[in-house]
Amino acid sequence: MTNPVKAKHRAMWASGDYPALASEIVAPLGPVLVEAAGIGPGKTVLDVGAGTGNASIPAARAGATVTASDLTPELLAVGERHAASLDAKLTWREADAESLPFETAEFDTVISCIGVMFAPNHEAAAGELLRVCRPGGTIGLINWTPEGFIGQMFATMKPYAPPPPPGAQPPPRWGDPAHLAGLFGGGVEDVTVERRSLRVDLFDRPEAFRDYFKSRYGPTIAVYKNIADDPSQVAALDSELVALARRFDQGGAVMDWEYLLYTARRAG
């Protein structure tokens, strides 16, 4: 991969163990998006930023013809093995969300489940979602909100993170309905947005959440790598992430992580 920004992004998501996190925490989101987007037999579906297939595999099992695309082939390989174990038939394709290798209006439905939101150039990625979706087709997204737990985690990590690439925008902005309205403009109609929450009860204490993300989640790993030579900063971020988990604790080590469910019809 010749683009250094893309290569770095790909390496970040290949680090740690995102497949475990996807399976153990965010797997329930895929079927939610498949249902909201009306995916079923006869539909051609593109999943952008598919990762290990949390939405792609349920879409295929619902009877659709599915292409799962992602910048990180290591994640696609895990998803392909999992799909095979379920006898789910779909196509896996390495692809950059900001420059998709698909024809204009090729798909009936274009979805992304906490995937496209991590493309640095939001306008370019949104333009590609619109381009590859046929007029009258469906665009369906699940994105973490800025106010929700993951959005606040990124805000907590920001002071410790390396500088973003020029022009890059914060991923949780995709969870802001106003930002999406600006990205898609008149390219969509019949927009619906709904704030929902994913209940997370995997961690028995705040420190367990922190340590889990430090070892498995690429963006968190990258931030800690940036401050690895400064023990005081590492200790400060350790403390802030624990405080964040405590703030969102609903009692009994249960957290609700807010996300935005977005569906729209491609205009034209």
Residue pairs with C-beta under 8 A, 6 or more apart in sequence:
1 7
1 10
5 120
5 165
6 71
6 96
9 71
9 118
9 120
10 71
10 72
10 73
12 218
12 219
12 221
12 222
13 51
13 71
13 72
13 74
13 75
13 118
13 218
14 72
14 74
14 75
14 218
15 218
15 221
15 222
16 215
16 216
16 217
16 218
16 220
16 221
17 215
17 216
18 51
18 52
18 75
18 216
18 217
18 218
19 51
19 52
19 75
19 78
19 79
20 216
21 212
21 213
21 216
21 217
22 51
22 52
22 54
23 52
24 202
25 198
25 200
25 202
26 54
26 113
26 114
26 198
27 54
28 198
29 54
29 55
29 113
29 114
29 142
29 198
29 259
30 53
30 54
30 55
30 56
30 57
30 58
30 59
30 113
31 55
31 58
32 142
32 196
32 261
33 55
33 111
33 113
33 140
33 141
33 142
33 261
34 55
34 58
34 59
34 62
34 111
36 140
36 261
36 263
37 109
37 111
37 138
37 140
37 263
38 109
38 138
39 45
39 59
39 62
39 64
39 109
39 111
40 62
40 63
40 64
41 62
41 63
41 64
42 63
42 64
43 63
43 64
43 65
43 108
43 109
44 64
44 65
44 106
44 107
44 108
44 109
45 56
45 59
45 64
45 65
45 66
45 67
45 107
45 108
45 109
45 110
45 111
46 66
46 67
46 69
46 100
46 102
46 106
46 107
46 109
46 110
46 111
46 132
46 133
47 53
47 55
47 56
47 59
47 66
47 67
47 68
47 69
47 111
47 112
47 113
47 115
48 69
48 95
48 97
48 100
48 110
48 111
48 112
48 115
48 116
48 125
48 128
48 129
49 69
49 70
49 71
49 97
49 112
49 113
49 114
49 115
49 116
49 117
49 118
49 119
50 56
50 68
50 69
50 70
50 75
50 76
50 79
50 112
50 113
50 115
51 70
51 72
51 75
51 76
51 79
51 115
52 75
52 76
52 78
52 79
52 82
53 68
53 76
53 79
53 80
53 82
53 83
53 90
54 113
55 111
55 112
55 113
55 142
56 66
56 67
56 68
56 79
56 83
56 90
57 68
57 79
57 82
57 83
57 86
57 88
57 90
59 66
59 90
59 111
60 66
60 83
60 88
60 89
60 90
61 86
61 88
64 109
65 90
66 90
66 91
67 90
67 91
67 92
67 93
67 102
67 107
68 76
68 79
68 90
68 91
68 92
68 93
69 92
69 93
69 94
69 95
69 97
69 100
70 76
70 94
70 95
70 115
71 94
71 95
71 96
71 97
73 94
76 92
76 93
76 94
77 92
79 92
80 92
83 89
83 90
93 101
95 101
95 102
96 119
97 112
97 115
97 116
97 119
97 125
97 128
98 119
98 120
98 121
98 124
98 125
98 128
99 124
99 128
100 128
100 131
100 132
102 132
103 132
104 131
104 132
105 131
105 132
105 133
105 134
105 135
105 137
106 132
106 134
107 132
107 133
107 134
107 137
108 133
108 134
108 137
108 138
109 133
109 137
109 138
109 139
109 140
110 129
110 132
110 133
110 137
110 138
110 139
110 140
111 139
111 140
111 141
112 129
112 140
112 141
112 142
112 143
113 141
113 142
114 142
114 143
114 144
114 259
116 125
116 129
116 141
116 174
117 141
117 143
117 144
117 171
117 172
117 173
117 174
117 175
118 171
118 219
119 125
120 164
120 165
120 167
120 168
120 169
121 167
121 168
121 169
122 169
122 173
122 174
122 179
122 183
123 183
126 180
126 183
126 184
129 139
129 184
130 139
130 184
130 187
130 188
130 266
133 139
133 266
134 266
135 266
135 267
135 268
136 265
136 266
136 268
137 265
137 266
138 263
138 264
138 265
138 266
139 184
139 188
139 262
139 263
139 264
139 265
139 266
140 262
140 263
141 174
141 180
141 260
141 261
141 262
141 263
142 259
142 260
142 261
142 262
143 171
143 172
143 174
143 175
143 259
143 260
143 262
144 150
144 151
144 171
144 172
144 174
144 175
144 257
144 258
144 259
144 260
145 151
145 172
145 175
145 176
145 195
145 258
145 259
145 260
146 152
146 155
146 170
146 172
146 173
146 175
146 176
147 258
148 172
148 175
148 197
148 257
148 258
148 259
149 200
149 244
149 248
149 255
149 256
149 257
149 258
150 172
150 257
151 172
151 175
151 258
152 244
152 248
153 213
153 220
153 241
153 244
154 170
154 171
154 172
154 219
155 172
156 237
156 240
156 241
156 244
157 219
157 220
157 223
157 237
157 241
158 170
160 223
160 224
160 226
160 227
160 233
160 236
160 237
161 222
161 223
161 226
162 222
162 223
162 226
173 179
174 180
174 260
175 258
175 259
175 260
176 260
177 193
177 260
177 262
180 193
180 260
180 262
181 191
184 191
184 264
186 267
187 266
187 267
187 268
188 264
188 265
188 266
188 267
189 264
189 265
189 266
189 267
190 264
190 265
191 262
191 263
191 264
192 261
192 262
192 263
192 264
193 260
193 261
193 262
194 260
194 261
195 258
195 259
195 260
195 261
196 258
196 259
196 260
196 261
197 256
197 257
197 258
197 259
198 256
198 257
198 259
199 254
199 255
199 256
199 257
200 254
200 255
200 256
200 257
201 252
201 253
201 254
201 255
202 209
202 212
203 209
203 212
203 245
203 253
203 255
204 253
205 253
206 241
206 242
206 243
206 244
206 245
206 246
206 249
207 242
209 241
209 242
209 245
209 255
210 238
210 241
210 242
210 245
213 220
213 241
214 220
214 221
214 224
215 221
223 237
224 234
224 237
227 233
227 234
227 237
228 234
245 255
248 255
248 256
248 257
249 255
250 256
